[in-house]
Amino acid sequence: MTGTLDRADIQGIVARGYSSLGHARFTLFACDDQPAARALLAWLLPRITSAARKFSGDTAVQVAFTPMGLHRLGLPEQALAGFSLEFLDGMAAPNRSRFLGDVGESAPPGWAWGGPDRPAIDGLIVLYAASAELLSEQQGELDRQFATAGARAVAVLDTLERQDREPFGFHDGISQPLIQGLPKASRLSRPVPAGEFVLGYRNGYRQLTGRPLLPRSSDPERLLPPDPAGSGQADLGRNGTYLVLRQLEQDVDGFWRYVAEATRRPDGSADRCAQDALAAKLVGRWRSGAPLVRAPDRDDPALAEDNDFGYHHGDPLGLACPLGAHIRRANPRDSLDPRPGTDASLQVNSLHRLLRRGRSYGPARANRAPDGASGLYFICLAANLARQFEFVQHTWLNDPTFNGLYDDSDPLVGARQSRGRTFTVPARPVRRRYRGLPQFVRTRGGAYFFLPGISALRYLQRLPASVPSGPRTG
């Protein structure tokens, strides 16, 4: 048995997106040596916000580490080897970046941070606050601690005040998996097993996902929970998860310019209704959030939060929501094999869900950042990077043959390589194909992190002084 979720030992970002804390800042950091890393973590530990049952604070702090950061804390090579290969390789590794579609303008050598020619990153500190003033106070304290401990900020990623719309203008954050063991999931007949998002619990295969286990002798103070499988080892992974961070720059002007050009009337005039309809087809929802499968002909704000629907029985051919629309690719629900429209299809779909926690960055609708760039700091949590994040990115979003298509990558975030520049809209009597889709979203930075449980953080902070041989990755 793996037991009930130990929420007090899980970092809070797993259980909540901190919607009440509208301001956030993500600091990528590096430390000079092990004493600096340990001093910084000692300062952070009492400030870390857990997933305990009640949260009513006006600030929150979370921390995660790269393989280099774990090495910097003194975790030996044999312990690092227990982490997933994807995490150890790193997102910017050549084979990984090709697999993820980070090529051309999105290739790691051109990233602002996280790329092969950029400074190494030891970890990520996420600050949330109810006001801009509180966030500035938090950041000031962190900066002072960096100076005291011998750490430094590699990049500070500022976000917009939280809104319910992403930069393209669509209502966002509607479709989130609900985790078995958390209160919101109690009303569902099919919550996602906790082990899909938290290590040390049963996943969708009723198994424990691989994670770093240590000999009990490596934990003489018994800080770590025991392996729930009964091996007698100390479980460094339990109550932790993997965190994916990607900076996705969105070409908002290019998106709406393409939509306007593709829907011009024969006389060259603009057709606003056709623009809204095509944009909704690309996304799979209207700007309000109303899903096309429920509102195929016009927007219906009353359906803005609607998420209880499938595709196979009501729209199997994609006549309402195109087969390649963004939301249909990111979460196919009941539409894919085996046996579309059945529980078997839903079960397979649940094996590839992502828990999203991202925030947008400027320009906002009303004020622009100095360089005019806008986009999303995409954050997702997953216990299995290969089966969840990398599968969705490669097989559902970027594959031009997804769901019986031929030359269509995801119309919003898909990579436009030698193929994938077409968007197909099924219709009777004849489908419509939009060709030459530009690259609307480009990757500008990225990294994989391990988000430890709080017991694991205490263990890492108290590792004995050592000079490890170094992790397998930089």
C-alpha positions as CSV (number, residue, x, y, z in Angstrom):
1,M,0.0,0.0,0.0
2,T,1.2,3.5,-0.8
3,G,-1.2,5.3,1.6
4,T,-3.0,8.6,1.6
5,L,-1.3,11.6,0.1
6,D,1.0,13.1,2.7
7,R,0.0,16.7,1.9
8,A,2.2,18.2,4.6
9,D,5.2,16.7,2.9
10,I,4.3,17.8,-0.6
11,Q,5.1,21.3,-2.0
12,G,1.9,23.3,-2.4
13,I,2.2,23.9,-6.2
14,V,1.2,20.2,-6.7
15,A,-2.2,20.8,-5.0
16,R,-3.0,24.3,-6.1
17,G,-2.1,27.0,-8.7
18,Y,-2.2,29.8,-6.2
19,S,-5.0,31.6,-8.1
20,S,-5.5,33.9,-5.1
21,L,-1.9,35.1,-5.4
22,G,-2.0,37.1,-8.6
23,H,1.7,38.0,-8.7
24,A,4.5,35.6,-9.4
25,R,8.2,35.6,-10.2
26,F,10.5,32.7,-11.2
27,T,14.1,32.9,-10.3
28,L,16.7,30.6,-11.9
29,F,19.7,30.4,-9.7
30,A,23.2,28.9,-9.4
31,C,25.5,28.4,-6.3
32,D,29.2,28.7,-6.1
33,D,29.7,25.5,-4.0
34,Q,28.1,23.1,-1.6
35,P,28.2,25.4,1.4
36,A,26.4,28.1,-0.7
37,A,23.8,25.6,-1.8
38,R,23.2,24.3,1.7
39,A,23.0,27.8,3.2
40,L,20.4,28.9,0.6
41,L,18.3,25.7,1.2
42,A,18.5,26.2,4.9
43,W,17.1,29.7,4.5
44,L,14.4,28.5,2.1
45,L,13.2,25.5,4.1
46,P,11.1,27.3,6.7
47,R,9.6,29.4,4.0
48,I,8.5,26.6,1.7
49,T,4.7,26.3,1.3
50,S,3.3,22.8,1.7
51,A,0.1,21.3,0.2
52,A,-1.4,21.1,3.7
53,R,-5.1,21.2,3.7
54,K,-5.8,24.9,4.3
55,F,-4.1,27.8,2.6
56,S,-5.0,31.3,3.3
57,G,-1.6,33.1,3.1
58,D,-0.7,36.1,1.0
59,T,2.7,34.7,-0.2
60,A,4.1,31.3,-1.1
61,V,7.5,29.9,-2.0
62,Q,8.5,26.7,-3.9
63,V,11.9,25.3,-4.9
64,A,13.1,22.7,-7.4
65,F,16.6,21.6,-8.6
66,T,18.3,20.5,-11.8
67,P,20.7,17.5,-11.7
68,M,23.6,20.0,-11.3
69,G,21.8,21.6,-8.3
70,L,21.4,18.2,-6.6
71,H,25.0,17.5,-7.3
72,R,25.9,20.9,-5.8
73,L,24.1,20.0,-2.6
74,G,26.3,16.9,-2.4
75,L,24.0,14.1,-3.7
76,P,26.3,11.3,-4.9
77,E,26.3,10.0,-8.4
78,Q,24.7,6.7,-7.4
79,A,21.7,8.5,-6.0
80,L,21.4,10.8,-9.0
81,A,21.3,7.7,-11.2
82,G,17.9,6.9,-9.7
83,F,16.3,9.8,-11.5
84,S,14.8,9.5,-14.9
85,L,17.0,9.6,-18.0
86,E,15.0,12.6,-19.4
87,F,15.7,14.6,-16.3
88,L,19.4,13.7,-16.3
89,D,19.8,14.4,-20.0
90,G,18.2,17.8,-19.8
91,M,15.7,19.4,-22.1
92,A,18.5,21.1,-24.2
93,A,20.3,17.8,-25.1
94,P,20.4,17.5,-28.9
95,N,18.3,14.3,-29.0
96,R,15.8,15.6,-26.6
97,S,15.4,19.0,-28.3
98,R,14.8,17.3,-31.7
99,F,12.3,14.9,-30.2
100,L,10.4,17.9,-28.6
101,G,10.4,19.9,-31.8
102,D,12.8,22.5,-30.4
103,V,14.5,23.1,-33.8
104,G,15.0,26.1,-36.1
105,E,14.1,29.3,-34.3
106,S,13.2,27.3,-31.2
107,A,16.6,25.4,-31.0
108,P,18.4,25.6,-27.6
109,P,21.5,27.5,-29.0
110,G,19.1,30.5,-29.4
111,W,17.5,30.3,-26.0
112,A,17.7,33.2,-23.5
113,W,18.4,30.7,-20.7
114,G,18.9,27.0,-20.3
115,G,20.7,26.6,-23.7
116,P,24.1,24.9,-24.2
117,D,25.9,28.2,-24.3
118,R,24.1,29.8,-21.3
119,P,25.1,29.7,-17.7
120,A,24.4,26.5,-15.8
121,I,21.3,26.4,-13.7
122,D,21.2,24.8,-10.2
123,G,17.5,25.4,-9.4
124,L,14.3,27.3,-9.6
125,I,12.7,29.4,-6.9
126,V,9.0,30.3,-7.4
127,L,7.6,33.2,-5.5
128,Y,3.9,34.0,-5.3
129,A,2.3,37.0,-3.7
130,A,-1.1,38.7,-3.4
131,S,0.3,42.1,-4.4
132,A,3.2,43.5,-6.4
133,E,4.5,45.1,-3.2
134,L,4.7,41.8,-1.4
135,L,6.4,40.2,-4.3
136,S,9.0,42.9,-4.4
137,E,9.6,42.4,-0.6
138,Q,10.0,38.6,-1.2
139,Q,12.5,39.2,-4.1
140,G,14.5,41.7,-2.0
141,E,14.9,39.1,0.8
142,L,15.9,36.4,-1.7
143,D,18.4,38.7,-3.4
144,R,20.0,39.5,0.0
145,Q,20.2,35.8,0.8
146,F,21.8,35.1,-2.5
147,A,24.6,37.6,-1.6
148,T,25.0,36.2,1.9
149,A,25.1,32.5,0.8
150,G,27.2,32.9,-2.3
151,A,24.4,32.2,-4.8
152,R,23.3,34.3,-7.8
153,A,20.4,34.7,-10.1
154,V,20.9,33.3,-13.6
155,A,17.6,34.7,-14.8
156,V,14.6,36.4,-13.2
157,L,11.4,35.7,-15.1
158,D,8.7,38.3,-14.4
159,T,5.1,37.4,-15.0
160,L,2.0,39.4,-15.6
161,E,-0.6,39.7,-12.9
162,R,-2.7,36.5,-13.1
163,Q,-5.6,36.7,-15.5
164,D,-8.0,34.1,-16.9
165,R,-6.8,34.8,-20.5
166,E,-3.5,33.9,-22.2
167,P,-1.8,36.3,-24.6
168,F,-3.7,35.2,-27.7
169,G,-6.8,36.3,-25.9
170,F,-8.5,33.0,-25.0
171,H,-9.8,32.0,-21.6
172,D,-7.2,29.6,-20.2
173,G,-6.7,27.1,-17.4
174,I,-10.0,25.4,-17.8
175,S,-9.0,21.8,-18.3
176,Q,-6.9,20.5,-15.4
177,P,-6.7,16.9,-14.2
178,L,-8.0,16.3,-10.7
179,I,-5.7,14.2,-8.5
180,Q,-7.0,11.3,-6.5
181,G,-6.7,12.2,-2.8
182,L,-7.3,15.9,-3.2
183,P,-10.7,17.4,-2.2
184,K,-11.8,18.6,-5.6
185,A,-11.4,15.0,-7.0
186,S,-13.8,13.5,-4.5
187,R,-16.8,14.5,-6.7
188,L,-15.4,12.7,-9.8
189,S,-15.9,9.1,-10.7
190,R,-12.6,9.1,-12.6
191,P,-9.9,11.2,-10.8
192,V,-6.3,10.7,-12.1
193,P,-4.3,8.4,-9.8
194,A,-2.0,10.4,-7.5
195,G,1.1,8.6,-8.8
196,E,0.7,10.2,-12.1
197,F,1.8,13.5,-10.5
198,V,3.4,12.6,-7.2
199,L,6.2,10.0,-6.8
200,G,5.8,7.2,-4.3
201,Y,2.1,6.6,-5.0
202,R,0.4,4.2,-7.4
203,N,0.1,5.5,-11.0
204,G,-2.4,4.7,-13.8
205,Y,-0.8,1.3,-14.2
206,R,-1.2,0.6,-10.5
207,Q,2.6,0.7,-10.1
208,L,5.1,2.9,-8.4
209,T,6.9,5.1,-10.9
210,G,10.7,4.8,-10.8
211,R,12.4,7.2,-8.5
212,P,15.7,7.5,-6.5
213,L,15.9,5.0,-3.6
214,L,18.8,5.1,-1.2
215,P,20.2,2.5,1.2
216,R,19.0,3.2,4.7
217,S,22.6,3.8,5.8
218,S,22.6,6.9,3.6
219,D,19.9,8.4,5.8
220,P,21.1,7.8,9.4
221,E,18.8,10.5,10.8
222,R,15.8,8.9,9.2
223,L,14.7,12.1,7.5
224,L,13.3,10.3,4.4
225,P,10.1,8.3,4.2
226,P,10.6,4.5,3.7
227,D,10.0,3.0,0.2
228,P,6.3,2.2,0.2
229,A,7.0,-1.0,-1.7
230,G,8.7,-2.4,1.4
231,S,12.3,-2.7,0.1
232,G,13.6,-1.1,3.3
233,Q,15.3,1.6,1.4
234,A,14.9,5.4,1.9
235,D,12.7,7.0,-0.7
236,L,14.2,10.3,-1.8
237,G,11.6,10.7,-4.5
238,R,8.4,10.2,-2.5
239,N,6.2,13.2,-2.3
240,G,8.2,14.9,-5.0
241,T,7.7,15.3,-8.8
242,Y,9.3,16.6,-11.9
243,L,8.7,20.2,-13.0
244,V,8.9,21.3,-16.6
245,L,9.6,25.0,-17.2
246,R,9.5,26.4,-20.8
247,Q,9.5,30.0,-22.0
248,L,7.1,30.0,-24.9
249,E,7.1,33.3,-26.9
250,Q,3.7,33.9,-28.6
251,D,3.5,35.9,-31.8
252,V,0.2,37.5,-31.0
253,D,0.2,39.9,-33.8
254,G,1.2,37.2,-36.3
255,F,-1.6,34.9,-35.1
256,W,-4.3,37.5,-35.6
257,R,-2.8,38.8,-38.8
258,Y,-2.9,35.2,-40.3
259,V,-6.5,34.8,-39.1
260,A,-7.4,38.1,-40.7
261,E,-5.8,37.3,-44.1
262,A,-7.2,33.8,-44.2
263,T,-10.8,35.1,-43.8
264,R,-10.9,38.1,-46.0
265,R,-13.9,38.4,-48.2
266,P,-13.5,38.3,-52.0
267,D,-13.5,42.1,-52.1
268,G,-10.6,42.2,-49.6
269,S,-12.6,43.5,-46.7
270,A,-12.2,42.1,-43.2
271,D,-14.8,39.6,-41.8
272,R,-14.7,39.8,-38.0
273,C,-17.1,37.0,-37.5
274,A,-15.1,34.7,-39.7
275,Q,-11.9,35.7,-37.9
276,D,-13.4,34.8,-34.5
277,A,-14.7,31.5,-36.0
278,L,-11.4,30.5,-37.5
279,A,-9.5,31.4,-34.4
280,A,-11.9,29.3,-32.4
281,K,-11.3,26.4,-34.8
282,L,-7.6,26.6,-34.3
283,V,-7.9,26.6,-30.5
284,G,-11.0,24.4,-30.1
285,R,-12.7,26.9,-27.8
286,W,-14.2,30.4,-28.4
287,R,-12.4,33.3,-26.7
288,S,-14.8,33.0,-23.7
289,G,-13.7,29.4,-23.2
290,A,-16.9,27.9,-24.5
291,P,-16.0,24.6,-26.3
292,L,-16.8,24.1,-29.9
293,V,-18.3,20.7,-29.3
294,R,-21.0,22.5,-27.2
295,A,-21.2,25.8,-29.1
296,P,-20.2,25.0,-32.7
297,D,-21.7,28.1,-34.4
298,R,-21.2,31.0,-32.1
299,D,-19.6,31.9,-28.8
300,D,-21.7,31.2,-25.6
301,P,-20.1,32.8,-22.5
302,A,-22.4,30.7,-20.3
303,L,-20.3,27.7,-21.3
304,A,-17.0,29.5,-20.5
305,E,-16.0,27.0,-17.8
306,D,-17.5,23.9,-19.5
307,N,-15.1,21.0,-19.3
308,D,-17.4,17.9,-19.0
309,F,-17.5,16.7,-22.5
310,G,-16.1,14.1,-24.9
311,Y,-15.5,14.0,-28.6
312,H,-16.3,10.6,-30.0
313,H,-20.1,10.4,-29.6
314,G,-20.9,14.1,-30.3
315,D,-18.3,15.1,-32.8
316,P,-16.4,12.0,-34.1
317,L,-15.5,13.6,-37.5
318,G,-14.4,17.0,-36.1
319,L,-17.2,18.9,-37.8
320,A,-17.7,21.1,-34.7
321,C,-14.1,21.0,-33.2
322,P,-11.5,20.1,-35.8
323,L,-9.6,16.9,-35.2
324,G,-6.3,18.9,-35.1
325,A,-7.5,21.8,-32.9
326,H,-5.2,22.6,-30.0
327,I,-7.4,21.5,-27.2
328,R,-8.3,18.2,-29.0
329,R,-4.6,17.4,-29.4
330,A,-3.5,18.4,-25.9
331,N,-6.3,16.4,-24.3
332,P,-8.0,14.0,-26.7
333,R,-10.3,12.8,-24.0
334,D,-12.3,9.8,-25.4
335,S,-11.4,10.1,-29.1
336,L,-8.4,7.9,-29.6
337,D,-7.8,4.1,-29.6
338,P,-8.4,1.7,-28.0
339,R,-12.2,1.7,-28.5
340,P,-12.9,5.5,-28.9
341,G,-15.9,6.6,-26.9
342,T,-15.4,4.0,-24.1
343,D,-13.7,3.9,-20.7
344,A,-10.7,2.2,-22.3
345,S,-10.0,5.4,-24.4
346,L,-10.4,7.6,-21.3
347,Q,-8.1,5.4,-19.3
348,V,-5.3,5.7,-21.9
349,N,-5.9,9.4,-22.1
350,S,-5.4,9.7,-18.3
351,L,-1.9,8.2,-18.6
352,H,-0.7,11.3,-20.5
353,R,-2.2,14.2,-18.5
354,L,-0.2,17.2,-17.3
355,L,-0.8,19.4,-14.3
356,R,-0.3,22.9,-15.6
357,R,0.9,25.8,-13.4
358,G,2.2,28.4,-15.9
359,R,1.9,32.2,-15.9
360,S,1.9,34.7,-18.8
361,Y,4.5,37.4,-19.3
362,G,4.3,40.8,-21.0
363,P,3.1,42.6,-23.0
364,A,-0.4,42.7,-21.5
365,R,-3.4,43.8,-23.4
366,A,-3.0,47.3,-22.1
367,N,0.8,47.8,-21.6
368,R,3.7,46.4,-23.6
369,A,7.1,45.1,-22.4
370,P,10.0,47.1,-23.8
371,D,10.9,44.4,-26.4
372,G,7.3,43.7,-27.3
373,A,7.6,40.0,-26.5
374,S,4.8,38.1,-24.9
375,G,4.1,34.6,-24.1
376,L,3.8,31.9,-21.4
377,Y,6.1,30.6,-18.8
378,F,4.8,27.1,-19.2
379,I,5.0,25.0,-16.1
380,C,3.8,21.5,-15.8
381,L,4.2,18.8,-13.2
382,A,4.5,15.1,-14.1
383,A,5.8,11.9,-12.4
384,N,6.9,10.5,-15.7
385,L,8.5,13.0,-18.1
386,A,8.7,10.5,-21.0
387,R,5.1,9.2,-20.8
388,Q,3.5,12.5,-19.9
389,F,5.2,15.8,-21.1
390,E,7.5,14.4,-23.8
391,F,4.8,12.1,-25.2
392,V,2.2,14.9,-25.4
393,Q,4.7,17.2,-27.0
394,H,6.0,14.8,-29.6
395,T,3.1,12.5,-30.3
396,W,0.0,14.7,-29.9
397,L,1.2,18.2,-30.5
398,N,3.9,17.9,-33.1
399,D,3.0,14.7,-35.0
400,P,1.6,15.8,-38.5
401,T,-0.3,12.5,-38.7
402,F,-2.1,12.8,-35.4
403,N,-5.6,11.4,-35.4
404,G,-5.6,10.5,-39.0
405,L,-4.3,13.8,-40.3
406,Y,-1.5,14.1,-42.9
407,D,0.3,17.4,-42.7
408,D,-1.0,19.1,-39.6
409,S,1.0,19.9,-36.4
410,D,-0.7,21.6,-33.5
411,P,-2.0,24.9,-35.1
412,L,-0.9,27.0,-32.0
413,V,2.2,25.4,-30.5
414,G,3.3,22.8,-33.1
415,A,6.7,22.9,-34.7
416,R,6.6,23.8,-38.4
417,Q,9.4,21.8,-39.9
418,S,9.4,20.1,-43.3
419,R,5.7,19.2,-42.5
420,G,3.0,20.5,-40.2
421,R,2.1,23.7,-41.9
422,T,-1.5,22.8,-42.7
423,F,-4.7,23.1,-40.6
424,T,-7.6,21.0,-41.7
425,V,-11.2,21.9,-41.0
426,P,-13.6,19.0,-41.7
427,A,-16.9,20.1,-43.3
428,R,-19.7,18.9,-45.5
429,P,-19.6,18.5,-48.4
430,V,-15.8,19.4,-48.6
431,R,-13.2,20.0,-46.0
432,R,-11.2,23.3,-45.9
433,R,-7.4,23.2,-45.6
434,Y,-5.5,26.3,-44.4
435,R,-1.9,26.1,-45.7
436,G,1.3,27.9,-44.8
437,L,0.6,28.3,-41.0
438,P,3.4,30.4,-39.5
439,Q,5.3,29.5,-36.4
440,F,3.0,31.2,-33.8
441,V,4.9,30.0,-30.7
442,R,8.7,29.7,-30.3
443,T,10.7,28.2,-27.4
444,R,13.0,30.8,-25.8
445,G,14.2,28.8,-22.8
446,G,13.6,25.6,-20.9
447,A,14.8,23.1,-18.3
448,Y,13.7,20.0,-16.3
449,F,13.7,20.2,-12.5
450,F,13.0,17.9,-9.6
451,L,10.5,19.3,-7.1
452,P,11.4,17.4,-3.9
453,G,9.1,16.6,-1.0
454,I,9.8,18.6,2.1
455,S,11.4,15.7,3.9
456,A,13.7,15.3,0.9
457,L,14.6,19.0,1.1
458,R,15.6,18.5,4.8
459,Y,17.7,15.6,3.8
460,L,19.4,17.4,0.9
461,Q,20.2,20.4,3.2
462,R,21.9,18.1,5.7
463,L,24.0,16.0,3.3
464,P,27.6,15.6,4.6
465,A,30.2,17.8,3.1
466,S,31.7,16.1,0.1
467,V,33.2,16.6,-3.4
468,P,31.1,14.4,-5.7
469,S,32.5,13.4,-9.0
470,G,29.7,15.3,-10.7
471,P,26.3,14.5,-12.3
472,R,26.0,12.8,-15.7
473,T,24.7,16.1,-17.2
474,G,25.7,19.7,-17.0
